[in-house]
Amino acid sequence: MQSDTCLPDNFALQSEYSAGLHVAIIMDGNGRWATRRGLPRIAGHRAGVAALQRVVERAPELGIRCLTVYAFSSDNWRRPASEVEGIFWLLRAFLRLETDRLREHGARLQIIGRRDRLAISVLREIDRAECATAAGRGLHLRVAIDYSSRDAITHAAANATAALANGELPSLDSLGPLLMRALTAESGEVDLLIRTGGEQRLSDFLLWESAYAELVFTDRMWPDFDVADLEAALEEFSHRERRFGSVSECTAYLAASSIGGVQ
C-alpha cells in the first residue's frame, strides 16, 4: 500500500509557498465567443470582465494567494484600433468599479507590463487602484497589460547588469539568481497556468516564472469560464506530481527498498 506522502492531498504541498498557490491564467477566447453569437468582439471582452470578477472573488477561498491574468499582450496592439480602444475603456471601468471591492477584501492589485505606451487616462486609473490597494495582504491580483515575457526578461537582465558596481557583465552563475529575484521576488514562481479558448501555447506569458508550472488547457472560452472550471483545474493540479527535476518520494522509497536501503 502506498504511503500518503506519495499522493498530494493539499495545494500547500504542491507549492513552494505555504500561504497558497500562484495561479496564472491566459484569458483567451473573448473575441471568438462574441463572433459565434453574432456580437461585436468588444461584447466578448465585456463578458470576459465578468468572468474575471467571478474568479477573483472565489480565488482566496480556493487556496490561491497570487493570481496573474493576461489581459493585453504587447502583440495585441496589432488588433483593430476600435477593439484596442474598447479593451482599454473596459480596463478603466474595471479599475474604477473594482478597486473599492478589492480593498475591502484585503486584496492587492498590481499591473505588470510596459507603461510607456499607455494613455494618461489609463495610467491615472492604474496609479489610483494600486495606491488604494497597496496595503492588501490577501489575494495578490496581477493584471498583465502591454506585457511581453521576453521583454520583461530582457529588461531584468539589463537592470541586473547595470546594478553591478564594477560595470562588468555578471557570470552565468550569478545572472540566474539575479533574474530569479527580479522576476519572482513579489509573486513567486507560477504553480499552475491555465489557458482557456482551446489553444495550447504560452504566447509570451510568464516564461521564466512558469518554468516548473503545471499546465491546464481547456476548450472553454474565457467568458464562459466560471468557478466550477477553476475548481476543476485545481483538482487536476492536485493530482499532478511535481518533482522539480528530482524524483518522487515514492520512487526514492522503492529504489532504496530494491537495494535493501529501507527495511
Secondary structure, DSSP 4 states (H G I P E B T S, - for coil): ---GGGS--SGGGGSS-TT-EEEEEE---HHHHHHHTT--HHHHHHHHHHHHHHHHHHGGGGTEEEEEEEEEEGGGGGS-HHHHHHHHHHHHHHHHHHHHHHHHTT-EEEEES--TTS-HHHHHHHHHHHHHHTT--S-EEEEEEEE-HHHHHHHHHHHHHHT-TT-PPPPHHHHHHHHHHHHHTTT---SEEEE-TT----TTSSTTTTTT-EEEE--S-GGG--HHHHHHHHHHHHTS---TTS--HHHHHHHHHHTT---
